[in-house]
Amino acid sequence: MNDRIIRISALILSAFLIIYVGVQIAGRREQQYTVQTVYDQTVTQSISVEGVFVRDETVIPIETGGVVTPLYSVGTKVAVNTHLGDVYSDQSAVRAQYQAQNLEASISALQKAQSTTSSTDVVKPDTLNGQAAEYVSQLLAARDKQDLSGLASIKSGLMETLAKRAIVVDGVENFDGRITQLQSDLQNVQGLVSSQIHSFTSTASGYFVDHVDGLEGTMTKEYLDSMSASDLQDWLAGYTGYQADQSAVKIVGAHRWTFATVVTEEQMQALSNQSRVTLRFPGAGDVTCSIADSVRQEETGLYKLYLEGDSVNQYLLGSRVQTAEIIIDEYRGIKIPKEAIRFVDDQMGVYIQAGNKLYFRYIDQIYETTDYILSYPYYQGGADGKEYVKMYDTIVVKGKDLYDGKLVE
Protein backbone atom coordinates (compact mmCIF):
# COMPACT_ATOMS: atom_id res chain seq x y z
CA MET A 1 0.00 0.00 0.00
CA ASN A 2 2.74 2.35 0.99
CA ASP A 3 4.66 1.54 -2.21
CA ARG A 4 1.59 2.40 -4.27
CA ILE A 5 1.18 5.73 -2.52
CA ILE A 6 4.87 6.53 -3.09
CA ARG A 7 4.57 5.71 -6.80
CA ILE A 8 1.48 7.88 -7.22
CA SER A 9 3.17 10.77 -5.37
CA ALA A 10 6.25 10.44 -7.59
CA LEU A 11 4.09 10.57 -10.72
CA ILE A 12 2.25 13.65 -9.50
CA LEU A 13 5.53 15.37 -8.62
CA SER A 14 7.02 14.49 -12.02
CA ALA A 15 3.97 15.89 -13.82
CA PHE A 16 4.18 19.06 -11.75
CA LEU A 17 7.85 19.50 -12.59
CA ILE A 18 7.17 18.97 -16.32
CA ILE A 19 4.37 21.55 -16.25
CA TYR A 20 6.54 24.00 -14.28
CA VAL A 21 9.49 23.67 -16.65
CA GLY A 22 7.19 24.05 -19.65
CA VAL A 23 5.69 27.24 -18.24
CA GLN A 24 9.15 28.64 -17.56
CA ILE A 25 10.34 27.83 -21.10
CA ALA A 26 7.23 29.39 -22.59
CA GLY A 27 7.69 32.43 -20.39
CA ARG A 28 11.27 32.75 -21.47
CA ARG A 29 10.23 32.51 -25.12
CA GLU A 30 7.71 35.28 -24.57
CA GLN A 31 10.47 37.40 -23.10
CA GLN A 32 12.52 37.19 -26.32
CA TYR A 33 12.96 40.54 -28.06
CA THR A 34 14.03 41.55 -31.55
CA VAL A 35 16.27 44.60 -31.36
CA GLN A 36 18.24 46.72 -33.79
CA THR A 37 20.54 49.73 -33.70
CA VAL A 38 19.14 52.87 -35.31
CA TYR A 39 21.07 55.30 -37.52
CA ASP A 40 20.39 58.57 -39.25
CA GLN A 41 19.23 58.69 -42.85
CA THR A 42 18.69 61.45 -45.39
CA VAL A 43 15.62 61.30 -47.61
CA THR A 44 15.46 63.51 -50.69
CA GLN A 45 12.31 64.52 -52.50
CA SER A 46 13.32 65.42 -56.04
CA ILE A 47 12.27 65.62 -59.68
CA SER A 48 14.54 64.23 -62.39
CA VAL A 49 14.70 66.56 -65.39
CA GLU A 50 16.72 67.36 -68.49
CA GLY A 51 17.14 70.99 -69.47
CA VAL A 52 19.08 73.51 -71.50
CA PHE A 53 21.21 76.46 -70.39
CA VAL A 54 20.54 79.87 -71.94
CA ARG A 55 22.99 82.73 -71.36
CA ASP A 56 24.04 86.15 -72.64
CA GLU A 57 26.90 85.03 -74.92
CA THR A 58 29.21 87.00 -77.23
CA VAL A 59 31.15 84.93 -79.78
CA ILE A 60 34.69 86.01 -80.72
CA PRO A 61 35.89 84.29 -83.92
CA ILE A 62 39.53 83.23 -84.18
CA GLU A 63 41.44 83.11 -87.46
CA THR A 64 42.36 79.45 -87.80
CA GLY A 65 45.42 77.96 -89.42
CA GLY A 66 47.52 77.67 -86.29
CA VAL A 67 47.64 76.56 -82.67
CA VAL A 68 45.29 78.51 -80.40
CA THR A 69 46.66 79.25 -76.90
CA PRO A 70 44.19 81.00 -74.57
CA LEU A 71 45.72 83.02 -71.75
CA TYR A 72 42.85 82.46 -69.31
CA SER A 73 41.02 79.46 -67.91
CA VAL A 74 37.28 78.99 -68.34
CA GLY A 75 35.36 81.19 -65.89
CA THR A 76 37.93 83.96 -65.59
CA LYS A 77 36.30 87.39 -65.56
CA VAL A 78 37.73 89.71 -68.22
CA ALA A 79 37.13 93.28 -69.35
CA VAL A 80 36.55 94.66 -72.82
CA ASN A 81 39.69 94.69 -75.02
CA THR A 82 41.48 92.14 -72.83
CA HIS A 83 44.19 90.16 -74.63
CA LEU A 84 42.61 86.69 -74.47
CA GLY A 85 45.17 84.58 -76.31
CA ASP A 86 47.42 84.00 -79.28
CA VAL A 87 47.59 81.84 -82.39
CA TYR A 88 50.97 80.31 -83.26
CA SER A 89 52.15 78.63 -86.44
CA ASP A 90 52.93 75.29 -84.74
CA GLN A 91 53.50 73.54 -81.44
CA SER A 92 57.22 74.38 -81.36
CA ALA A 93 56.38 78.08 -81.27
CA VAL A 94 53.93 77.45 -78.40
CA ARG A 95 56.60 75.59 -76.43
CA ALA A 96 59.05 78.43 -77.05
CA GLN A 97 56.52 80.92 -75.69
CA TYR A 98 56.02 78.89 -72.52
CA GLN A 99 59.80 78.60 -72.08
CA ALA A 100 60.16 82.36 -72.48
CA GLN A 101 57.49 83.00 -69.85
CA ASN A 102 59.14 80.60 -67.40
CA LEU A 103 62.55 82.18 -67.96
CA GLU A 104 61.15 85.68 -67.43
CA ALA A 105 59.46 84.57 -64.21
CA SER A 106 62.67 82.92 -62.95
CA ILE A 107 64.76 86.03 -63.67
CA SER A 108 62.22 88.26 -61.93
CA ALA A 109 62.06 86.01 -58.85
CA LEU A 110 65.85 85.89 -58.45
CA GLN A 111 66.20 89.65 -58.92
CA LYS A 112 63.48 90.38 -56.34
CA ALA A 113 64.98 87.93 -53.84
CA GLN A 114 68.45 89.39 -54.25
CA SER A 115 67.17 92.96 -53.92
CA THR A 116 65.07 92.23 -50.81
CA THR A 117 67.71 90.31 -48.85
CA SER A 118 70.38 92.94 -49.56
CA SER A 119 68.26 95.65 -47.92
CA THR A 120 68.42 96.64 -44.27
CA ASP A 121 65.32 94.58 -43.45
CA VAL A 122 66.07 91.36 -41.63
CA VAL A 123 64.28 88.34 -43.09
CA LYS A 124 63.91 85.58 -40.50
CA PRO A 125 64.34 81.95 -41.59
CA ASP A 126 61.11 80.95 -39.80
CA THR A 127 59.22 83.56 -41.82
CA LEU A 128 60.62 82.21 -45.09
CA ASN A 129 59.82 78.62 -44.09
CA GLY A 130 56.25 79.64 -43.31
CA GLN A 131 55.89 81.45 -46.64
CA ALA A 132 57.23 78.45 -48.56
CA ALA A 133 54.83 76.12 -46.74
CA GLU A 134 51.92 78.45 -47.57
CA TYR A 135 52.79 78.43 -51.29
CA VAL A 136 53.00 74.63 -51.27
CA SER A 137 49.59 74.53 -49.57
CA GLN A 138 48.18 76.79 -52.30
CA LEU A 139 49.61 74.49 -54.97
CA LEU A 140 47.95 71.45 -53.39
CA ALA A 141 44.63 73.32 -53.06
CA ALA A 142 44.77 74.36 -56.72
CA ARG A 143 45.41 70.75 -57.70
CA ASP A 144 42.53 69.46 -55.60
CA LYS A 145 40.12 72.08 -56.99
CA GLN A 146 41.46 71.56 -60.53
CA ASP A 147 41.83 75.34 -60.79
CA LEU A 148 45.21 76.25 -62.26
CA SER A 149 44.35 79.86 -63.09
CA GLY A 150 46.65 81.19 -60.34
CA LEU A 151 49.45 78.68 -60.87
CA ALA A 152 51.92 81.15 -62.43
CA SER A 153 51.60 83.54 -59.48
CA ILE A 154 52.03 80.75 -56.92
CA LYS A 155 55.05 79.37 -58.75
CA SER A 156 56.69 82.81 -58.95
CA GLY A 157 56.12 83.46 -55.25
CA LEU A 158 57.53 80.09 -54.26
CA MET A 159 60.65 80.58 -56.43
CA GLU A 160 61.28 84.00 -54.88
CA THR A 161 60.85 82.67 -51.34
CA LEU A 162 63.21 79.73 -51.92
CA ALA A 163 65.77 82.09 -53.44
CA LYS A 164 65.60 84.35 -50.36
CA ARG A 165 66.02 81.30 -48.14
CA ALA A 166 69.12 80.25 -50.10
CA ILE A 167 70.69 83.63 -49.32
CA VAL A 168 69.59 83.90 -45.67
CA VAL A 169 69.95 80.26 -44.57
CA ASP A 170 72.40 78.63 -46.98
CA GLY A 171 74.73 81.63 -47.32
CA VAL A 172 74.47 82.13 -51.09
CA GLU A 173 75.99 85.55 -51.85
CA ASN A 174 74.03 86.40 -54.99
CA PHE A 175 72.47 85.04 -58.17
CA ASP A 176 74.31 87.23 -60.65
CA GLY A 177 75.78 84.31 -62.60
CA ARG A 178 72.46 82.46 -62.70
CA ILE A 179 70.56 85.57 -63.82
CA THR A 180 73.07 86.19 -66.63
CA GLN A 181 72.68 82.61 -67.88
CA LEU A 182 68.87 82.83 -67.78
CA GLN A 183 68.92 86.12 -69.72
CA SER A 184 71.07 84.50 -72.40
CA ASP A 185 68.65 81.55 -72.63
CA LEU A 186 65.76 84.00 -72.92
CA GLN A 187 67.32 85.77 -75.89
CA ASN A 188 67.75 82.46 -77.69
CA VAL A 189 64.15 81.39 -77.06
CA GLN A 190 62.63 84.74 -78.03
CA GLY A 191 63.83 84.25 -81.58
CA LEU A 192 61.51 81.24 -81.90
CA VAL A 193 58.49 83.07 -80.49
CA SER A 194 58.36 85.44 -83.48
CA SER A 195 56.28 82.88 -85.40
CA GLN A 196 53.13 84.05 -83.61
CA ILE A 197 50.42 84.66 -86.22
CA HIS A 198 48.08 86.96 -84.32
CA SER A 199 46.34 87.54 -80.99
CA PHE A 200 42.66 87.91 -80.16
CA THR A 201 40.96 90.21 -77.68
CA SER A 202 37.58 90.40 -75.95
CA THR A 203 34.83 92.50 -77.47
CA ALA A 204 32.69 92.34 -74.32
CA SER A 205 33.18 92.06 -70.58
CA GLY A 206 32.20 88.91 -68.69
CA TYR A 207 33.34 85.34 -68.11
CA PHE A 208 35.75 83.76 -70.57
CA VAL A 209 35.04 80.38 -72.22
CA ASP A 210 37.75 78.91 -74.47
CA HIS A 211 35.34 77.39 -77.02
CA VAL A 212 31.85 77.57 -78.48
CA ASP A 213 29.23 74.87 -79.06
CA GLY A 214 27.42 76.37 -82.04
CA LEU A 215 24.18 77.23 -80.22
CA GLU A 216 25.20 80.67 -78.99
CA GLY A 217 23.18 82.50 -81.61
CA THR A 218 20.33 79.98 -81.67
CA MET A 219 19.42 79.00 -78.13
CA THR A 220 18.35 82.40 -76.86
CA LYS A 221 15.68 83.49 -74.39
CA GLU A 222 13.59 84.77 -77.29
CA TYR A 223 13.75 81.39 -79.01
CA LEU A 224 12.80 79.61 -75.78
CA ASP A 225 9.81 81.91 -75.31
CA SER A 226 8.54 80.97 -78.77
CA MET A 227 8.56 77.25 -77.94
CA SER A 228 5.75 75.30 -76.31
CA ALA A 229 6.48 72.72 -73.61
CA SER A 230 6.17 69.96 -76.24
CA ASP A 231 8.49 71.85 -78.60
CA LEU A 232 11.13 72.11 -75.90
CA GLN A 233 10.68 68.45 -74.99
CA ASP A 234 11.17 67.44 -78.63
CA TRP A 235 14.19 69.72 -78.97
CA LEU A 236 15.85 68.16 -75.89
CA ALA A 237 15.09 64.65 -77.16
CA GLY A 238 16.75 65.49 -80.50
CA TYR A 239 19.87 67.05 -78.99
CA THR A 240 22.89 65.19 -80.35
CA GLY A 241 25.47 66.13 -77.73
CA TYR A 242 27.91 68.88 -76.83
CA GLN A 243 30.17 69.89 -79.72
CA ALA A 244 33.10 71.95 -78.44
CA ASP A 245 34.56 74.09 -81.24
CA GLN A 246 37.79 76.03 -80.65
CA SER A 247 37.61 78.02 -83.87
CA ALA A 248 36.03 80.71 -81.66
CA VAL A 249 35.82 81.66 -77.99
CA LYS A 250 33.03 83.42 -76.16
CA ILE A 251 32.30 85.81 -73.33
CA VAL A 252 29.33 85.10 -71.07
CA GLY A 253 28.19 88.61 -70.31
CA ALA A 254 26.32 88.10 -67.04
CA HIS A 255 26.55 85.77 -64.09
CA ARG A 256 22.82 85.02 -64.27
CA TRP A 257 21.61 82.18 -66.46
CA THR A 258 18.40 80.32 -67.27
CA PHE A 259 17.91 76.56 -67.12
CA ALA A 260 14.77 75.62 -69.08
CA THR A 261 13.11 72.23 -68.66
CA VAL A 262 9.74 70.46 -68.95
CA VAL A 263 7.71 69.05 -66.04
CA THR A 264 4.33 67.37 -65.68
CA GLU A 265 1.24 68.72 -63.95
CA GLU A 266 1.91 66.60 -60.87
CA GLN A 267 5.54 67.69 -60.69
CA MET A 268 4.53 71.34 -61.04
CA GLN A 269 2.13 70.95 -58.13
CA ALA A 270 5.00 69.67 -55.99
CA LEU A 271 6.84 72.92 -56.83
CA SER A 272 3.84 75.20 -56.34
CA ASN A 273 4.87 76.35 -52.85
CA GLN A 274 8.53 76.80 -53.76
CA SER A 275 10.18 80.06 -54.78
CA ARG A 276 13.73 78.72 -54.66
CA VAL A 277 14.98 75.20 -55.28
CA THR A 278 18.28 73.35 -55.52
CA LEU A 279 19.53 71.96 -58.81
CA ARG A 280 21.80 68.93 -58.33
CA PHE A 281 23.96 68.21 -61.37
CA PRO A 282 25.81 64.89 -61.70
CA GLY A 283 29.37 65.36 -60.50
CA ALA A 284 29.03 69.13 -60.07
CA GLY A 285 27.36 69.60 -56.71
CA ASP A 286 24.32 71.72 -55.84
CA VAL A 287 23.27 75.07 -57.27
CA THR A 288 20.55 77.24 -55.76
CA CYS A 289 18.03 78.62 -58.26
CA SER A 290 14.85 80.65 -58.25
CA ILE A 291 11.70 79.59 -60.10
CA ALA A 292 11.48 82.44 -62.61
CA ASP A 293 8.46 81.37 -64.67
CA SER A 294 6.31 78.45 -65.75
CA VAL A 295 4.09 78.20 -68.84
CA ARG A 296 1.41 75.55 -69.14
CA GLN A 297 0.56 73.97 -72.49
CA GLU A 298 -3.19 73.39 -72.55
CA GLU A 299 -3.14 70.50 -75.04
CA THR A 300 -0.71 68.32 -73.09
CA GLY A 301 -0.80 69.67 -69.54
CA LEU A 302 3.01 69.96 -69.62
CA TYR A 303 4.80 72.95 -68.15
CA LYS A 304 7.78 74.80 -69.56
CA LEU A 305 9.75 75.69 -66.43
CA TYR A 306 12.37 78.44 -66.20
CA LEU A 307 14.91 78.23 -63.37
CA GLU A 308 17.37 81.10 -62.87
CA GLY A 309 20.71 80.88 -61.10
CA ASP A 310 23.72 83.11 -60.53
CA SER A 311 26.49 80.62 -59.77
CA VAL A 312 29.44 80.63 -62.16
CA ASN A 313 31.96 77.81 -62.57
CA GLN A 314 33.67 75.85 -65.34
CA TYR A 315 31.05 73.09 -65.31
CA LEU A 316 28.10 75.45 -65.75
CA LEU A 317 29.83 77.61 -68.36
CA GLY A 318 30.89 74.57 -70.36
CA SER A 319 27.46 72.91 -70.41
CA ARG A 320 24.46 73.29 -72.70
CA VAL A 321 22.05 70.38 -72.12
CA GLN A 322 22.25 68.57 -68.79
CA THR A 323 20.30 66.16 -66.64
CA ALA A 324 19.66 67.31 -63.09
CA GLU A 325 17.62 66.70 -59.96
CA ILE A 326 15.35 69.48 -58.75
CA ILE A 327 15.55 69.08 -54.98
CA ILE A 328 12.19 69.93 -53.43
CA ASP A 329 13.07 69.02 -49.86
CA GLU A 330 15.49 66.96 -47.79
CA TYR A 331 14.88 65.31 -44.45
CA ARG A 332 17.58 63.94 -42.14
CA GLY A 333 16.62 61.99 -39.07
CA ILE A 334 16.74 58.74 -37.11
CA LYS A 335 15.14 55.94 -39.14
CA ILE A 336 12.57 54.05 -37.05
CA PRO A 337 10.74 51.00 -38.52
CA LYS A 338 7.01 51.32 -37.93
CA GLU A 339 6.76 47.91 -36.27
CA ALA A 340 8.94 49.27 -33.44
CA ILE A 341 6.62 52.17 -32.61
CA ARG A 342 4.65 52.11 -29.35
CA PHE A 343 2.27 54.62 -27.73
CA VAL A 344 2.36 55.64 -24.07
CA ASP A 345 -0.31 58.12 -22.96
CA ASP A 346 -1.02 58.83 -26.65
CA GLN A 347 2.65 59.80 -27.12
CA MET A 348 4.55 58.05 -29.92
CA GLY A 349 7.89 56.49 -29.13
CA VAL A 350 10.00 53.34 -28.94
CA TYR A 351 11.53 51.23 -26.24
CA ILE A 352 15.31 51.13 -26.16
CA GLN A 353 17.48 48.60 -24.39
CA ALA A 354 20.25 50.03 -22.23
CA GLY A 355 22.09 47.43 -20.22
CA ASN A 356 19.53 45.03 -18.77
CA LYS A 357 16.62 47.49 -18.76
CA LEU A 358 14.10 48.88 -21.23
CA TYR A 359 13.35 52.60 -21.42
CA PHE A 360 10.69 54.50 -23.34
CA ARG A 361 11.99 57.20 -25.69
CA TYR A 362 9.84 59.67 -27.58
CA ILE A 363 9.79 60.16 -31.37
CA ASP A 364 9.79 63.64 -32.92
CA GLN A 365 8.44 62.79 -36.38
CA ILE A 366 9.72 64.83 -39.35
CA TYR A 367 9.01 62.44 -42.23
CA GLU A 368 6.96 59.30 -42.84
CA THR A 369 6.70 56.49 -45.39
CA THR A 370 4.65 53.30 -45.37
CA ASP A 371 7.56 51.42 -43.77
CA TYR A 372 9.38 53.84 -41.47
CA ILE A 373 9.42 57.22 -39.74
CA LEU A 374 12.26 59.71 -39.45
CA SER A 375 12.65 61.22 -36.00
CA TYR A 376 14.49 64.49 -35.44
CA PRO A 377 18.13 63.66 -34.59
CA TYR A 378 18.48 64.89 -31.01
CA TYR A 379 21.91 64.53 -29.45
CA GLN A 380 20.67 65.44 -25.98
CA GLY A 381 17.25 65.69 -24.41
CA GLY A 382 14.63 67.83 -26.12
CA ALA A 383 13.86 71.41 -25.09
CA ASP A 384 10.59 70.11 -23.61
CA GLY A 385 12.51 67.94 -21.14
CA LYS A 386 11.58 64.68 -22.85
CA GLU A 387 14.05 61.97 -23.71
CA TYR A 388 14.00 61.26 -27.46
CA VAL A 389 15.42 58.34 -29.42
CA LYS A 390 18.99 59.03 -30.53
CA MET A 391 21.35 57.68 -33.15
CA TYR A 392 22.96 54.35 -32.17
CA ASP A 393 20.21 53.53 -29.66
CA THR A 394 19.23 49.85 -29.54
CA ILE A 395 15.47 49.82 -30.05
CA VAL A 396 13.03 46.96 -29.51
CA VAL A 397 11.40 46.09 -32.81
CA LYS A 398 9.38 43.10 -31.56
CA GLY A 399 8.46 42.16 -28.02
CA LYS A 400 5.56 41.80 -25.57
CA ASP A 401 4.68 43.35 -22.22
CA LEU A 402 7.04 46.28 -22.72
CA TYR A 403 7.19 49.03 -20.11
CA ASP A 404 9.62 51.65 -18.90
CA GLY A 405 12.25 50.25 -16.55
CA LYS A 406 11.54 46.61 -17.31
CA LEU A 407 14.36 44.21 -16.52
CA VAL A 408 15.52 41.99 -19.37
CA GLU A 409 17.99 39.12 -19.44
Secondary structure, 3 states (H helix, E strand, C coil): CHHHHHHHHHHHHHHHHHHHHHHHHHHHHHCCCEEEECCEEEEEEEEEEEEEEECCEEEEECCCCCEEEECCCCCCEECCCCEEEEEECCHHHHHHHHHHHHHHHHHHHHHHHHHHHCCCCCCCHHHHHHHHHHHHHHHHHHHHHCCCCCHHHHHHHHHHHHHHHHHHCCCCCCCHHHHHHHHHHHHHHHHHHCCEEEEEECCCCEEEECCECCCCCCCCHHHHHCCCHHHHHHHHHCCCCCCCECCEEEEECCCCEEEEEEECHHHHHHCCCCCEEEEEECCCEEEEEEEEEEEECCCCCCEEEEEEECCCCHHHHCCCEEEEEEEEEEEEEEEEEHHHCEEECCEEEEEEEECCEEEEEECCEEEECCCEEEECCCCCCCCCCCCECCCCCEEEEECCCCCCCCECC
